Amino acid sequence: MNNLYYILDASAFINGFEPRSQFNFTVSEITEEVKDLKSKILLDQSIEEGKIIIKEPKDEFIQELNEIISESGDDLRLSEADKKLLALALDLLNGENVEIKVLTDDYSMQNVLKILNIPYDSIITEGIKGVYNWVKTCEGCKKEFDADYAFEDCEICGSKVFKRRIKTY
């Protein structure tokens, strides 16, 4: 029988998730995102009781994730904590007899999880309906730029460059 591992984003703690098994994981950066007193107490108590394990992903899974999200454009929208959490999901999936479910209300993370075909649940939101990519686009001349385009203004017309969502499926 497979073990179900929960990977927990900050929204899981903030929105009242209470771990009931010992197969709950997060990364240290996520614990720093939990600020309100009630959620912080629940988180700290769960860590103390061994119900939540702080685990860092191996570098190879961070690299794998970075390659995937640079293609989808999600690297423009994810924090370092989000990236590490997604890499941890890939890392834990690499184990034998393991099922993963990521708990997050973050739509950008859900988008990547759909791309990776990793199950997820929302805590209080409905969740995303499709998969989206993100493209840097000039609001004036509509030129599209690579994700690593470092400027806020278009090199052609000088208008502001923004991140535009495009649905892929």
Backbone as ProteinMPNN parsed JSONL, in Angstrom:
{"seq_chain_A": "MNNLYYILDASAFINGFEPRSQFNFTVSEITEEVKDLKSKILLDQSIEEGKIIIKEPKDEFIQELNEIISESGDDLRLSEADKKLLALALDLLNGENVEIKVLTDDYSMQNVLKILNIPYDSIITEGIKGVYNWVKTCEGCKKEFDADYAFEDCEICGSKVFKRRIKTY", "coords_chain_A": {"N_chain_A": [[0.831, -1.19, 0.0], [0.514, 2.219, -0.824], [2.013, 5.101, 0.676], [0.506, 8.192, 1.52], [1.784, 11.256, 1.013], [1.686, 14.488, 2.232], [2.385, 17.642, 0.96], [3.034, 20.745, 2.155], [2.012, 24.025, 1.693], [2.344, 27.465, 2.776], [-0.25, 28.482, 2.866], [-1.783, 26.332, 3.656], [-1.346, 26.107, 6.42], [-2.094, 28.66, 7.265], [-4.755, 28.695, 6.599], [-5.91, 26.808, 8.231], [-5.32, 23.983, 8.101], [-4.96, 20.921, 9.731], [-2.602, 18.633, 10.554], [-2.942, 15.11, 10.418], [-1.53, 12.825, 10.235], [1.798, 11.361, 10.135], [2.998, 11.991, 7.791], [3.642, 14.559, 6.565], [5.016, 17.265, 4.897], [7.187, 20.091, 4.522], [9.113, 22.984, 3.487], [11.815, 24.88, 4.955], [11.633, 27.63, 4.357], [8.928, 28.062, 3.94], [7.855, 27.9, 6.49], [8.659, 30.319, 7.49], [6.975, 32.053, 6.213], [4.591, 31.935, 7.507], [2.835, 33.923, 9.518], [0.736, 34.874, 11.244], [-0.413, 34.606, 14.62], [-2.033, 32.395, 15.594], [-1.836, 30.464, 13.497], [0.935, 30.139, 13.448], [1.418, 29.038, 15.975], [0.044, 26.579, 15.714], [1.547, 25.45, 13.619], [4.186, 25.338, 14.774], [3.684, 23.625, 16.951], [2.877, 21.306, 15.611], [5.246, 20.643, 14.283], [6.9, 20.172, 16.49], [5.613, 17.915, 17.569], [6.204, 16.072, 15.676], [4.558, 15.804, 13.498], [4.836, 17.3, 11.264], [7.34, 17.463, 8.904], [10.308, 19.1, 8.264], [11.917, 19.431, 5.303], [14.483, 19.575, 2.928], [14.695, 19.904, -0.611], [16.622, 17.895, -2.912], [19.353, 19.185, -4.868], [19.277, 18.432, -7.586], [16.576, 18.179, -8.157], [15.659, 20.734, -7.816], [16.944, 21.95, -9.958], [15.73, 20.533, -12.09], [13.07, 21.385, -11.781], [13.411, 24.157, -12.215], [14.058, 24.208, -14.937], [11.655, 23.345, -16.074], [9.794, 25.327, -15.226], [10.865, 27.575, -16.389], [10.26, 27.245, -19.032], [7.458, 27.371, -19.0], [7.033, 29.885, -18.065], [6.373, 30.341, -15.486], [8.369, 30.853, -13.706], [8.501, 33.518, -13.441], [6.609, 34.172, -11.6], [6.759, 32.706, -9.24], [7.861, 32.403, -5.856], [11.031, 31.915, -4.16], [10.614, 30.154, -2.063], [8.267, 28.852, -2.914], [9.265, 27.55, -5.18], [11.131, 25.792, -4.026], [9.398, 24.195, -2.558], [7.891, 22.954, -4.569], [9.96, 21.585, -5.843], [10.572, 19.851, -3.793], [8.308, 18.231, -3.821], [8.737, 16.899, -6.271], [11.096, 15.558, -5.573], [10.261, 13.878, -3.432], [8.47, 12.293, -4.817], [10.158, 10.758, -6.214], [10.769, 8.679, -4.6], [9.991, 5.259, -3.621], [6.778, 3.624, -3.711], [5.107, 5.837, -3.014], [2.653, 8.312, -2.739], [1.747, 11.588, -3.641], [0.351, 14.626, -2.456], [-0.141, 17.966, -2.903], [-0.858, 20.685, -0.852], [-2.207, 23.686, -1.435], [-3.216, 27.069, -1.966], [-2.256, 28.707, -3.829], [-2.349, 29.919, -7.017], [-0.388, 30.014, -9.043], [1.372, 28.029, -8.223], [-0.369, 25.838, -8.369], [-0.727, 25.797, -11.116], [1.807, 24.974, -12.042], [1.896, 22.485, -10.787], [-0.148, 21.178, -12.168], [1.053, 21.042, -14.701], [3.201, 19.373, -14.049], [1.815, 17.154, -13.447], [1.121, 16.453, -10.828], [-0.838, 15.657, -8.088], [-3.002, 17.945, -6.334], [-4.595, 19.887, -3.76], [-6.819, 22.51, -2.954], [-7.169, 24.687, -0.159], [-9.005, 26.719, 0.741], [-9.796, 27.955, -1.587], [-11.229, 27.682, -4.91], [-9.516, 26.691, -6.823], [-7.439, 26.293, -9.812], [-8.569, 26.256, -13.247], [-7.464, 25.643, -15.741], [-4.324, 25.229, -17.555], [-1.748, 27.598, -17.56], [0.562, 29.719, -19.247], [3.12, 32.196, -18.834], [4.006, 35.284, -20.181], [6.312, 37.832, -20.898], [5.323, 40.944, -22.008], [5.133, 43.793, -24.107], [3.193, 46.617, -23.403], [2.69, 48.562, -25.236], [3.758, 48.144, -28.07], [3.322, 45.456, -28.183], [5.298, 43.524, -28.329], [6.788, 40.411, -27.493], [8.811, 39.197, -24.873], [11.652, 37.272, -23.725], [11.708, 35.331, -20.678], [13.874, 36.081, -19.148], [14.309, 38.73, -19.766], [15.473, 41.725, -18.656], [14.512, 44.289, -18.205], [12.119, 46.875, -17.33], [10.92, 48.405, -19.175], [10.058, 48.553, -22.659], [12.421, 47.766, -25.162], [12.025, 48.59, -27.713], [9.803, 50.409, -28.085], [9.617, 51.743, -25.693], [7.494, 51.523, -23.941], [5.762, 50.198, -21.019], [6.634, 46.961, -19.79], [4.875, 44.023, -19.118], [3.672, 41.103, -17.304], [1.948, 38.659, -18.978], [-0.777, 36.471, -19.024], [-1.264, 33.39, -20.649], [-3.449, 30.97, -21.81], [-2.87, 27.492, -21.995], [-4.018, 24.986, -21.958]], "CA_chain_A": [[0.0, 0.0, 0.0], [1.285, 3.45, -0.923], [1.822, 6.144, 1.679], [0.146, 9.494, 0.972], [2.579, 12.333, 1.593], [1.177, 15.834, 1.999], [3.373, 18.713, 0.856], [2.227, 21.841, 2.673], [2.34, 25.425, 1.453], [1.956, 28.32, 3.906], [-1.707, 28.651, 2.895], [-2.368, 25.205, 4.394], [-1.312, 26.45, 7.838], [-2.835, 29.908, 7.467], [-6.186, 28.432, 6.431], [-6.442, 25.878, 9.218], [-5.039, 22.556, 7.945], [-4.391, 20.261, 10.9], [-2.055, 17.334, 10.146], [-3.462, 13.965, 11.168], [-0.595, 11.706, 10.107], [3.189, 11.798, 10.222], [3.516, 12.138, 6.433], [3.422, 15.947, 6.15], [6.325, 17.853, 4.646], [7.31, 21.44, 3.992], [10.498, 23.463, 3.493], [12.011, 25.874, 6.019], [11.177, 28.963, 3.912], [7.47, 28.147, 4.097], [7.561, 28.173, 7.904], [8.902, 31.749, 7.696], [5.87, 32.804, 5.62], [3.441, 31.854, 8.42], [3.058, 35.058, 10.427], [-0.278, 35.115, 12.269], [-0.109, 33.879, 15.846], [-2.739, 31.112, 15.68], [-1.235, 29.549, 12.521], [2.314, 29.887, 13.862], [1.35, 28.105, 17.111], [-0.325, 25.274, 15.151], [2.712, 24.963, 12.871], [5.271, 24.98, 15.7], [3.247, 22.463, 17.72], [2.895, 20.149, 14.702], [6.659, 20.292, 14.069], [7.363, 19.601, 17.757], [5.004, 16.594, 17.74], [6.652, 15.207, 14.592], [3.51, 15.665, 12.484], [5.317, 18.0, 10.072], [8.78, 17.285, 8.719], [10.96, 20.112, 7.428], [12.833, 18.685, 4.436], [14.963, 20.352, 1.793], [14.837, 19.075, -1.812], [17.968, 17.754, -3.487], [19.643, 20.177, -5.91], [18.89, 17.946, -8.909], [15.145, 18.421, -8.355], [15.524, 22.191, -7.997], [17.345, 22.19, -11.349], [14.673, 19.986, -12.953], [11.93, 22.295, -11.681], [13.757, 25.429, -12.864], [13.957, 24.021, -16.392], [10.228, 23.247, -16.423], [9.084, 26.594, -15.031], [11.36, 28.602, -17.314], [9.507, 27.038, -20.274], [6.055, 27.781, -18.837], [6.976, 31.277, -17.646], [5.996, 30.436, -14.078], [9.494, 31.361, -12.927], [8.235, 34.936, -13.243], [5.565, 34.358, -10.589], [6.961, 31.887, -8.042], [8.906, 32.79, -4.914], [12.021, 30.86, -3.932], [9.973, 29.166, -1.188], [7.371, 28.066, -3.772], [10.089, 26.689, -6.037], [11.683, 24.714, -3.202], [8.308, 23.297, -2.196], [7.593, 22.166, -5.769], [11.098, 20.676, -6.026], [10.421, 18.815, -2.768], [7.299, 17.287, -4.33], [9.438, 16.056, -7.258], [12.058, 14.751, -4.835], [9.556, 12.814, -2.703], [7.884, 11.384, -5.811], [11.243, 9.899, -6.668], [10.8, 7.515, -3.703], [9.134, 4.142, -4.001], [5.515, 3.451, -2.996], [4.713, 7.111, -2.44], [1.729, 9.196, -3.439], [1.936, 12.97, -3.182], [-0.696, 15.617, -2.664], [0.313, 19.277, -2.444], [-1.953, 21.522, -0.372], [-1.886, 25.088, -1.686], [-4.21, 27.935, -2.603], [-1.498, 29.546, -4.753], [-2.69, 29.534, -8.391], [0.831, 29.769, -9.819], [1.853, 26.696, -7.844], [-1.298, 24.865, -8.942], [-0.438, 25.74, -12.545], [2.997, 24.123, -12.21], [1.525, 21.124, -10.385], [-0.88, 20.59, -13.303], [2.059, 20.738, -15.724], [3.98, 18.239, -13.552], [0.878, 16.054, -13.209], [1.173, 16.113, -9.409], [-2.121, 16.009, -7.471], [-3.024, 19.013, -5.341], [-5.889, 20.328, -3.262], [-6.908, 23.843, -2.375], [-7.696, 24.689, 1.201], [-10.224, 27.526, 0.786], [-10.173, 28.461, -2.907], [-11.743, 26.671, -5.837], [-8.407, 26.147, -7.609], [-7.392, 26.721, -11.213], [-9.349, 25.45, -14.199], [-6.636, 25.222, -16.871], [-2.893, 25.468, -17.409], [-1.391, 28.878, -18.152], [1.941, 30.158, -19.343], [3.28, 33.626, -18.598], [4.894, 35.875, -21.18], [6.556, 39.267, -20.753], [4.784, 41.579, -23.204], [5.087, 45.254, -24.113], [1.801, 47.07, -23.507], [2.583, 49.45, -26.387], [3.906, 47.503, -29.384], [2.924, 44.048, -27.996], [6.426, 42.605, -28.494], [6.967, 39.458, -26.404], [10.202, 39.063, -24.463], [12.006, 36.086, -22.957], [11.511, 35.48, -19.237], [15.04, 36.715, -18.528], [14.404, 40.133, -20.166], [15.704, 42.327, -17.347], [14.07, 45.677, -18.113], [10.69, 47.104, -17.14], [10.439, 49.139, -20.349], [10.329, 47.923, -23.954], [13.594, 48.285, -25.847], [11.614, 49.078, -29.025], [8.965, 51.608, -28.048], [9.733, 52.404, -24.399], [6.318, 51.296, -23.088], [5.939, 49.287, -19.887], [6.559, 45.525, -20.048], [4.121, 43.357, -18.055], [3.527, 39.655, -17.437], [0.622, 38.344, -19.518], [-1.148, 35.066, -18.883], [-1.854, 32.765, -21.834], [-3.945, 29.625, -21.493], [-2.34, 26.468, -22.891], [-5.082, 23.969, -22.006]], "C_chain_A": [[0.872, 1.25, 0.0], [0.977, 4.387, 0.241], [1.45, 7.428, 0.965], [0.92, 10.551, 1.735], [1.929, 13.651, 1.239], [2.351, 16.805, 1.986], [2.609, 19.994, 1.148], [2.812, 23.214, 2.364], [1.885, 26.231, 2.666], [0.442, 28.457, 4.009], [-2.395, 27.5, 3.631], [-2.431, 25.547, 5.883], [-2.192, 27.665, 8.124], [-4.334, 29.66, 7.412], [-6.692, 27.233, 7.228], [-6.205, 24.395, 9.011], [-4.408, 22.011, 9.221], [-3.907, 18.87, 10.485], [-2.546, 16.211, 11.05], [-2.549, 12.735, 11.068], [0.823, 12.25, 10.229], [3.804, 12.033, 8.843], [3.199, 13.513, 5.86], [4.776, 16.631, 6.043], [6.185, 19.299, 4.194], [8.791, 21.794, 4.006], [10.608, 24.606, 4.496], [11.495, 27.261, 5.621], [9.668, 29.138, 4.076], [7.117, 28.474, 5.546], [7.757, 29.654, 8.216], [7.774, 32.609, 7.131], [4.632, 32.822, 6.522], [3.656, 32.89, 9.52], [2.016, 35.187, 11.531], [-0.099, 34.137, 13.425], [-0.748, 32.49, 15.912], [-2.108, 30.071, 14.741], [0.183, 29.167, 12.933], [2.35, 28.889, 15.02], [1.028, 26.695, 16.62], [0.863, 24.648, 14.417], [3.809, 24.489, 13.822], [4.931, 23.73, 16.512], [3.298, 21.195, 16.865], [4.323, 19.689, 14.417], [7.203, 19.6, 15.316], [6.863, 18.173, 17.961], [5.413, 15.621, 16.634], [5.609, 14.984, 13.506], [3.866, 16.392, 11.19], [6.831, 17.879, 10.044], [9.283, 18.391, 7.802], [12.029, 19.375, 6.622], [13.225, 19.568, 3.262], [15.114, 19.44, 0.573], [16.298, 18.984, -2.254], [18.12, 18.742, -4.653], [19.169, 19.728, -7.294], [17.41, 18.211, -9.195], [14.841, 19.917, -8.463], [15.881, 22.545, -9.436], [16.264, 21.713, -12.322], [13.463, 20.928, -12.957], [12.215, 23.606, -12.408], [13.67, 25.339, -14.383], [12.494, 24.015, -16.829], [9.549, 24.602, -16.317], [9.632, 27.712, -15.906], [10.654, 28.468, -18.664], [8.079, 27.55, -20.166], [5.926, 29.259, -18.477], [6.607, 31.44, -16.184], [7.145, 30.898, -13.193], [9.332, 32.851, -12.65], [7.337, 35.175, -12.036], [5.802, 33.619, -9.278], [8.088, 32.438, -7.172], [9.91, 31.637, -4.794], [11.437, 29.765, -3.04], [9.046, 28.262, -2.0], [8.169, 27.078, -4.616], [10.654, 25.517, -5.242], [10.604, 23.704, -2.825], [7.934, 22.39, -3.37], [8.715, 21.164, -6.044], [11.041, 19.545, -4.997], [9.389, 17.779, -3.204], [7.934, 16.35, -5.361], [10.382, 15.085, -6.561], [11.352, 13.582, -4.14], [8.891, 11.819, -3.651], [8.911, 10.39, -6.332], [11.366, 8.647, -5.797], [9.844, 6.436, -4.175], [7.874, 4.105, -3.134], [5.035, 4.723, -2.3], [3.704, 7.794, -3.343], [1.866, 10.564, -2.808], [0.647, 13.742, -3.39], [-0.183, 16.925, -2.07], [-0.921, 20.077, -2.03], [-1.545, 22.979, -0.509], [-3.075, 25.81, -2.304], [-3.551, 28.844, -3.636], [-1.736, 29.071, -6.193], [-1.457, 29.274, -9.249], [1.406, 28.396, -9.493], [0.948, 25.619, -8.424], [-1.058, 24.71, -10.44], [0.748, 24.808, -12.813], [2.669, 22.677, -11.845], [0.721, 20.426, -11.476], [0.09, 20.18, -14.408], [2.848, 19.483, -15.336], [3.13, 16.987, -13.34], [0.981, 15.519, -11.773], [-0.153, 16.548, -8.788], [-1.972, 17.116, -6.421], [-4.462, 19.237, -4.902], [-5.75, 21.757, -2.789], [-7.439, 23.705, -0.968], [-9.014, 25.47, 1.235], [-10.643, 28.079, -0.571], [-10.655, 27.311, -3.788], [-10.624, 26.002, -6.637], [-8.498, 26.562, -9.065], [-8.161, 25.755, -12.101], [-8.487, 24.909, -15.343], [-5.175, 25.454, -16.556], [-2.558, 26.738, -18.18], [0.112, 29.024, -18.236], [1.96, 31.663, -19.143], [4.317, 34.155, -19.572], [5.07, 37.348, -20.856], [6.185, 39.93, -22.073], [4.803, 43.096, -23.04], [3.634, 45.692, -24.266], [1.601, 48.017, -24.679], [2.597, 48.703, -27.715], [3.591, 46.009, -29.363], [4.053, 43.042, -28.248], [6.526, 41.703, -27.273], [8.462, 39.275, -26.15], [10.409, 37.757, -23.717], [11.857, 36.38, -21.469], [12.682, 36.194, -18.568], [15.263, 38.157, -18.992], [14.4, 40.963, -18.886], [15.09, 43.715, -17.161], [12.553, 45.78, -17.946], [10.07, 47.835, -18.318], [10.874, 48.43, -21.621], [11.521, 48.586, -24.628], [13.244, 48.88, -27.207], [10.866, 50.401, -28.923], [8.997, 52.339, -26.711], [8.531, 52.228, -23.481], [6.644, 50.285, -21.99], [5.785, 47.828, -20.338], [5.857, 44.879, -18.85], [4.068, 41.866, -18.324], [2.1, 39.364, -17.858], [0.407, 36.844, -19.446], [-1.733, 34.558, -20.205], [-2.237, 31.33, -21.49], [-3.387, 28.628, -22.503], [-3.28, 25.294, -23.021], [-5.845, 23.938, -20.715]], "O_chain_A": [[1.854, 1.328, 0.738], [-0.152, 4.459, 0.725], [2.011, 7.733, -0.087], [0.742, 10.724, 2.94], [1.647, 13.91, 0.069], [3.198, 16.793, 2.879], [1.634, 20.301, 0.461], [3.948, 23.522, 2.723], [1.122, 25.731, 3.492], [-0.097, 28.539, 5.112], [-3.484, 27.683, 4.174], [-3.448, 25.306, 6.534], [-2.938, 27.689, 9.103], [-5.102, 30.336, 8.097], [-7.766, 26.702, 6.945], [-6.842, 23.592, 9.693], [-3.438, 22.571, 9.731], [-4.715, 18.021, 10.106], [-2.566, 16.337, 12.274], [-2.778, 11.729, 11.741], [1.024, 13.451, 10.406], [5.011, 12.251, 8.739], [2.57, 13.628, 4.808], [5.582, 16.588, 6.973], [5.195, 19.679, 3.568], [9.622, 21.015, 4.473], [9.605, 25.229, 4.845], [10.975, 27.989, 6.467], [9.193, 30.247, 4.325], [6.187, 29.239, 5.802], [7.098, 30.19, 9.106], [7.626, 33.767, 7.521], [3.729, 33.633, 6.32], [4.553, 32.748, 10.35], [2.359, 35.57, 12.65], [0.312, 32.993, 13.233], [-0.076, 31.516, 16.249], [-1.873, 28.932, 15.144], [0.588, 28.014, 12.786], [3.202, 28.002, 15.052], [1.657, 25.727, 17.048], [1.146, 23.461, 14.578], [4.305, 23.37, 13.692], [5.79, 22.877, 16.734], [3.712, 20.137, 17.339], [4.585, 18.49, 14.319], [7.879, 18.576, 15.222], [7.594, 17.321, 18.465], [5.005, 14.459, 16.657], [5.752, 14.079, 12.683], [3.271, 16.134, 10.143], [7.512, 18.156, 11.032], [8.758, 18.596, 6.708], [12.937, 18.769, 7.192], [12.374, 20.235, 2.672], [15.608, 18.319, 0.702], [17.097, 19.884, -1.998], [17.149, 19.085, -5.328], [18.71, 20.55, -8.086], [17.032, 18.443, -10.343], [13.881, 20.314, -9.122], [15.196, 23.352, -10.064], [15.927, 22.42, -13.272], [12.904, 21.228, -14.012], [11.36, 24.111, -13.135], [13.253, 26.292, -15.04], [12.143, 24.617, -17.844], [8.805, 24.992, -17.217], [8.939, 28.7, -16.145], [10.469, 29.462, -19.366], [7.543, 28.103, -21.127], [4.838, 29.827, -18.57], [6.535, 32.565, -15.689], [6.922, 31.295, -12.049], [9.953, 33.386, -11.732], [7.313, 36.284, -11.502], [5.109, 33.883, -8.295], [9.123, 32.879, -7.672], [9.661, 30.529, -5.269], [11.726, 28.585, -3.235], [9.035, 27.047, -1.802], [7.792, 25.914, -4.749], [10.659, 24.382, -5.719], [10.861, 22.502, -2.778], [7.689, 21.198, -3.185], [8.452, 20.026, -6.434], [11.419, 18.412, -5.295], [9.575, 16.583, -2.981], [7.696, 15.143, -5.329], [10.452, 13.913, -6.93], [11.789, 12.436, -4.245], [8.762, 10.639, -3.325], [8.564, 9.318, -6.827], [11.991, 7.667, -6.202], [8.99, 6.677, -5.028], [7.9, 4.505, -1.97], [4.61, 4.689, -1.145], [3.879, 7.849, -4.561], [2.074, 10.692, -1.602], [-0.061, 13.539, -4.377], [0.166, 16.99, -0.892], [-1.907, 20.138, -2.766], [-0.657, 23.457, 0.198], [-3.842, 25.227, -3.07], [-4.228, 29.667, -4.254], [-1.367, 27.951, -6.546], [-1.485, 28.39, -10.105], [1.872, 27.684, -10.383], [1.432, 24.601, -8.917], [-1.173, 23.607, -10.974], [0.693, 23.96, -13.704], [3.116, 21.749, -12.519], [0.88, 19.225, -11.693], [-0.036, 19.099, -14.982], [3.131, 18.634, -16.182], [3.654, 15.902, -13.087], [0.935, 14.312, -11.536], [-0.552, 17.701, -8.949], [-0.962, 17.207, -5.724], [-5.411, 18.834, -5.575], [-4.702, 22.164, -2.288], [-8.087, 22.714, -0.631], [-10.028, 24.951, 1.702], [-11.741, 28.621, -0.696], [-10.506, 26.137, -3.451], [-10.777, 24.864, -7.081], [-9.508, 27.114, -9.502], [-8.373, 24.594, -11.751], [-8.758, 23.824, -15.857], [-4.82, 25.828, -15.438], [-3.019, 26.935, -19.304], [0.845, 28.51, -17.392], [0.931, 32.325, -19.269], [5.372, 33.551, -19.765], [4.094, 38.043, -20.572], [6.67, 39.532, -23.132], [4.522, 43.615, -21.96], [2.924, 45.205, -25.145], [0.464, 48.26, -25.084], [1.581, 48.633, -28.406], [3.591, 45.363, -30.411], [3.798, 41.843, -28.368], [6.368, 42.166, -26.143], [9.265, 39.208, -27.081], [9.472, 37.199, -23.147], [11.877, 37.538, -21.052], [12.506, 36.841, -17.536], [16.286, 38.756, -18.66], [13.44, 40.916, -18.117], [15.144, 44.264, -16.061], [11.806, 44.895, -18.361], [8.847, 47.886, -18.453], [11.924, 47.788, -21.66], [11.623, 49.813, -24.664], [14.055, 49.592, -27.799], [11.225, 51.385, -29.569], [8.46, 53.442, -26.601], [8.539, 52.729, -22.356], [7.67, 49.608, -22.035], [4.925, 47.505, -21.157], [6.203, 45.157, -17.701], [4.377, 41.411, -19.425], [1.152, 39.767, -17.185], [1.295, 36.054, -19.767], [-2.588, 35.209, -20.806], [-1.432, 30.576, -20.943], [-3.418, 28.871, -23.709], [-3.343, 24.665, -24.078], [-6.776, 23.147, -20.568]]}, "name": "protein", "num_of_chains": 1, "seq": "MNNLYYILDASAFINGFEPRSQFNFTVSEITEEVKDLKSKILLDQSIEEGKIIIKEPKDEFIQELNEIISESGDDLRLSEADKKLLALALDLLNGENVEIKVLTDDYSMQNVLKILNIPYDSIITEGIKGVYNWVKTCEGCKKEFDADYAFEDCEICGSKVFKRRIKTY"}
